[in-house]
C-alpha cells in the first residue's frame, strides 16, 4: 500500500514502539530491518538525542512524540492535601502469567524494577502502586520482594480514569523503562502535577524531565541519590512545577502548530485543507 500511494500521499514515520525505527533487541520479538525503516519515509517524528547519527540526510526529522499531544486537563495540585502513596508505576499485565518475563516486561525493565523495589521498600519503606501487575482476573500477580509486604498495592489493568485516580494520589511517578518510545504516562503524570523519577536511558520521554519536572537516574549506582532528592522535594510547594512546565511546552495547540509548521516548511508541495493551522497525531 505504501509503494502504491507514496507519490500521492505524504507518509511520515513516528517512533511509538520500543526503539523503532531502531531495533530494541527485545528477545521476545522479531528483529527490525533498521536500514529499511530509517530511510523509507521522507520525514520522521523521532525521540532520539542525535537523529543525524541514524537517519540519512535526505530524511527530514522532528523531535516529536505521540505523548506531546492530548494532555489531560486537571487542576493544579493542592499541597494542603497529603498524597496517599509515595509513587505509582504503570506496568503491563501481558506477562503476568509468566511472572513478568516476556516482551512487555523487557520493554518496562521489570528486572530493574524488582531491584529498585528492594531499595524503595526495604530501605526507605516507601508505599506505592504497581498498576497492571495482576492478571485481569485478579488471581495472579507478578512477584515482588518480601520487603514490600504491606507497602505496595498491585492492581489489575485499569482504565485511564482509574489509573489517574492512583496517579494523582502519588508523590511521584516511577518510570524505570528503557525501551519506550512515547511514554504517555510521563506527560499524564506531569499534567497531574506529579513529578517523575525517570531512567535517563529511556529512548523517548527524556525531553520532559528537568529540574522543574523531576529527577533522572541512570542505574542503581545513583538510584538512591535521585530517589532521596525526589522524596525530599516532592511535597515542597513549587520546587517542582510539572503541570506548569508541561502545559507551557506541550499539548495539542503547541505540538499541533509545530507539526504543521514542520510539514509546511519541509514538504511545501503537500496539499492541506484550506485554513489548516495545526496538525495532530
C-alpha positions as CSV (number, residue, x, y, z in Angstrom):
1,X,0.0,0.0,0.0
2,X,2.9,2.3,0.8
3,X,4.5,1.6,-2.6
4,X,1.2,2.2,-4.3
5,X,0.4,5.6,-2.8
6,X,3.8,7.0,-1.8
7,X,3.8,9.5,-4.7
8,X,0.3,10.7,-3.8
9,X,0.3,10.8,0.0
10,X,2.9,12.2,2.3
11,X,3.9,9.3,4.6
12,X,5.7,10.1,7.8
13,X,7.3,7.7,10.2
14,X,6.8,8.0,14.0
15,X,8.6,6.4,16.9
16,X,5.9,4.9,19.1
17,X,7.1,1.3,19.7
18,X,10.2,0.2,21.6
19,X,13.3,1.8,19.9
20,X,11.6,1.9,16.4
21,X,12.9,2.6,13.8
22,X,16.0,1.1,15.6
23,X,16.0,-2.5,16.9
24,X,15.5,-2.7,20.6
25,X,16.9,-6.3,20.5
26,X,14.0,-7.5,22.6
27,X,14.5,-11.2,22.8
28,X,10.7,-11.8,22.8
29,X,10.0,-10.0,19.4
30,X,11.3,-10.2,15.9
31,X,14.2,-8.2,14.5
32,X,13.6,-5.0,12.6
33,X,15.3,-4.1,9.4
34,X,16.8,-0.8,10.6
35,X,18.1,0.4,7.2
36,X,14.7,0.0,5.6
37,X,12.7,1.9,8.2
38,X,15.3,4.6,8.7
39,X,15.2,5.6,5.0
40,X,11.9,4.6,3.6
41,X,9.9,7.7,4.8
42,X,10.7,11.2,3.6
43,X,10.1,12.5,7.2
44,X,10.2,11.0,10.6
45,X,8.8,12.1,14.0
46,X,11.5,10.7,16.4
47,X,12.7,10.6,20.0
48,X,16.4,10.4,19.6
49,X,19.1,12.6,21.1
50,X,21.1,12.6,17.8
51,X,18.9,11.7,14.9
52,X,21.7,12.7,12.4
53,X,23.7,9.7,13.6
54,X,20.9,7.3,12.3
55,X,18.8,8.9,9.6
56,X,20.1,9.6,6.1
57,X,20.5,13.3,5.2
58,X,17.5,13.0,2.8
59,X,15.1,12.3,5.7
60,X,13.6,15.3,7.4
61,X,13.3,14.8,11.2
62,X,11.5,16.5,14.1
63,X,11.7,15.7,17.8
64,X,8.1,14.9,18.5
65,X,6.1,12.1,20.1
66,X,2.5,11.0,20.4
67,X,2.8,11.9,24.1
68,X,3.3,15.6,23.2
69,X,-0.5,15.7,22.4
70,X,-3.7,15.3,24.3
71,X,-2.6,16.3,27.7
72,X,-5.3,15.6,30.4
73,X,-6.8,18.8,31.7
74,X,-6.6,18.8,35.5
75,X,-6.3,21.5,38.2
76,X,-3.1,22.5,39.9
77,X,-2.1,20.5,43.0
78,X,-3.4,21.5,46.4
79,X,-0.4,21.0,48.6
80,X,-2.6,21.1,51.7
81,X,-4.0,17.6,50.8
82,X,-1.4,14.9,51.5
83,X,-0.7,12.2,49.0
84,X,-1.7,8.6,49.9
85,X,1.2,6.9,48.1
86,X,4.8,7.7,47.6
87,X,4.9,6.5,43.9
88,X,2.9,4.9,41.1
89,X,4.4,2.7,38.3
90,X,2.4,1.9,35.2
91,X,3.2,-1.7,34.3
92,X,1.6,-4.2,31.9
93,X,-0.4,-7.3,32.5
94,X,0.7,-9.0,29.4
95,X,3.4,-11.2,31.0
96,X,1.8,-11.8,34.5
97,X,1.2,-15.4,33.6
98,X,4.9,-15.9,33.2
99,X,5.8,-13.9,36.4
100,X,6.6,-10.8,34.3
101,X,9.1,-12.3,32.0
102,X,8.3,-11.5,28.3
103,X,8.1,-8.9,25.7
104,X,6.3,-6.2,27.7
105,X,8.3,-6.8,30.8
106,X,11.5,-6.4,28.8
107,X,10.2,-3.1,27.5
108,X,9.2,-2.0,31.0
109,X,12.5,-3.0,32.5
110,X,10.8,-5.2,35.1
111,X,14.1,-6.9,36.2
112,X,15.4,-3.4,37.3
113,X,12.0,-2.7,39.0
114,X,12.5,-5.6,41.3
115,X,16.0,-4.3,42.3
116,X,14.6,-0.9,42.8
117,X,11.7,-2.2,45.0
118,X,14.2,-3.8,47.3
119,X,15.6,-0.4,47.9
120,X,12.3,1.6,47.9
121,X,10.6,-0.9,50.3
122,X,13.4,-2.4,52.2
123,X,15.5,0.7,52.9
124,X,13.1,3.6,52.5
125,X,9.8,2.0,53.5
126,X,8.0,3.8,50.6
127,X,4.4,3.0,49.7
128,X,3.5,2.6,46.1
129,X,1.1,1.3,43.4
130,X,2.2,-1.1,40.7
131,X,-0.6,-0.8,38.1
132,X,-1.4,-3.7,35.8
133,X,0.9,-6.2,37.6
134,X,-2.0,-8.6,38.2
135,X,-3.9,-10.5,35.6
136,X,-7.3,-9.3,34.5
137,X,-9.0,-11.9,36.7
138,X,-7.0,-10.6,39.8
139,X,-5.9,-14.2,40.5
140,X,-2.2,-13.9,39.8
141,X,0.4,-11.1,40.4
142,X,4.0,-10.5,39.4
143,X,6.4,-11.5,42.2
144,X,7.8,-8.5,44.2
145,X,10.2,-8.5,47.1
146,X,9.0,-9.7,50.5
147,X,10.2,-6.3,51.9
148,X,7.2,-4.7,50.0
149,X,4.6,-6.6,52.0
150,X,2.1,-4.1,53.3
151,X,3.6,-1.3,51.4
152,X,2.8,-2.0,47.8
153,X,-0.6,-2.2,46.1
154,X,-0.8,-4.3,42.9
155,X,-3.7,-3.7,40.6
156,X,-5.2,-5.3,37.5
157,X,-5.2,-3.4,34.2
158,X,-7.1,-0.2,34.8
159,X,-9.0,2.2,32.5
160,X,-7.5,5.6,32.2
161,X,-9.6,7.4,34.9
162,X,-8.9,4.7,37.4
163,X,-5.2,5.0,36.7
164,X,-5.3,8.7,37.0
165,X,-7.0,8.2,40.4
166,X,-3.9,6.5,41.7
167,X,-1.5,8.8,39.9
168,X,-2.9,12.0,41.5
169,X,-2.6,10.4,44.9
170,X,1.1,9.8,44.5
171,X,4.1,12.0,45.3
172,X,5.9,10.9,42.1
173,X,5.7,8.7,39.1
174,X,8.3,6.0,38.6
175,X,9.5,5.4,35.0
176,X,12.3,2.7,35.0
177,X,11.9,1.7,31.4
178,X,14.5,2.0,28.7
179,X,12.9,0.7,25.5
180,X,9.9,3.0,25.4
181,X,9.5,5.4,22.6
182,X,6.5,7.5,23.6
183,X,5.6,7.1,27.3
184,X,2.2,8.9,27.6
185,X,2.3,8.1,31.3
186,X,5.1,10.7,31.7
187,X,3.1,13.6,30.3
188,X,0.0,12.4,32.1
189,X,1.9,12.4,35.4
190,X,3.2,15.9,34.8
191,X,-0.2,17.1,33.8
192,X,-1.5,15.9,37.2
193,X,1.3,18.0,38.8
194,X,3.2,14.8,39.7
195,X,7.0,14.8,39.2
196,X,8.7,11.9,37.6
197,X,11.6,9.7,38.6
198,X,12.9,8.6,35.2
199,X,15.5,6.3,33.8
200,X,17.9,8.6,31.9
201,X,18.5,5.8,29.4
202,X,14.9,5.9,28.2
203,X,14.5,6.1,24.4
204,X,11.7,8.6,24.5
205,X,10.4,10.9,27.2
206,X,13.8,12.1,28.4
207,X,12.9,15.5,26.9
208,X,10.2,16.0,29.6
209,X,12.5,15.7,32.6
210,X,14.3,18.7,34.0
211,X,14.8,20.4,37.3
212,X,11.1,21.6,37.3
213,X,9.6,18.2,36.4
214,X,11.6,15.6,38.4
215,X,14.8,13.6,38.6
216,X,16.9,11.3,36.4
217,X,18.8,8.2,37.5
218,X,20.9,6.1,35.1
219,X,21.3,2.8,37.0
220,X,21.5,1.5,40.6
221,X,24.7,3.4,41.2
222,X,22.9,6.7,41.5
223,X,19.3,5.5,42.1
224,X,19.3,6.1,45.8
225,X,20.6,9.7,45.3
226,X,17.9,10.6,42.9
227,X,15.3,8.8,45.0
228,X,16.2,10.7,48.1
229,X,16.1,14.0,46.2
230,X,12.6,13.5,44.8
231,X,11.4,12.2,48.2
232,X,12.8,15.3,49.8
233,X,11.2,17.8,47.4
234,X,8.1,16.2,46.1
235,X,5.9,17.9,48.8
236,X,7.7,21.2,48.8
237,X,5.4,23.7,47.1
238,X,6.7,24.9,43.7
239,X,10.0,23.2,44.0
240,X,8.9,21.0,41.1
241,X,6.3,22.6,38.8
242,X,5.4,19.7,36.5
243,X,2.0,20.8,35.4
244,X,3.1,24.4,34.7
245,X,6.1,23.2,32.7
246,X,4.3,20.7,30.6
247,X,1.4,23.0,29.7
248,X,3.8,25.7,28.7
249,X,5.8,23.4,26.4
250,X,3.5,20.6,25.1
251,X,-0.2,19.9,24.4
252,X,-2.3,20.0,21.3
253,X,-2.0,23.7,20.5
254,X,1.8,23.9,20.8
255,X,2.6,20.5,19.3
256,X,-0.1,20.8,16.6
257,X,1.4,24.1,15.5
258,X,5.0,22.8,15.5
259,X,3.9,19.8,13.4
260,X,2.0,21.9,10.9
261,X,5.0,24.4,10.5
262,X,7.4,21.5,10.1
263,X,5.3,19.9,7.3
264,X,4.7,23.2,5.7
265,X,8.4,24.2,5.7
266,X,9.8,20.8,4.7
267,X,7.1,19.5,2.4
268,X,5.7,22.6,0.7
269,X,4.1,20.6,-2.1
270,X,1.8,18.8,0.4
271,X,-1.8,19.9,-0.1
272,X,-3.6,20.6,3.2
273,X,-7.2,21.6,3.6
274,X,-7.7,25.4,3.3
275,X,-7.4,27.1,6.7
276,X,-5.3,24.4,8.3
277,X,-3.3,25.9,11.1
278,X,-2.4,22.8,13.2
279,X,-1.8,19.1,12.6
280,X,-2.5,16.4,15.2
281,X,-1.4,12.8,15.9
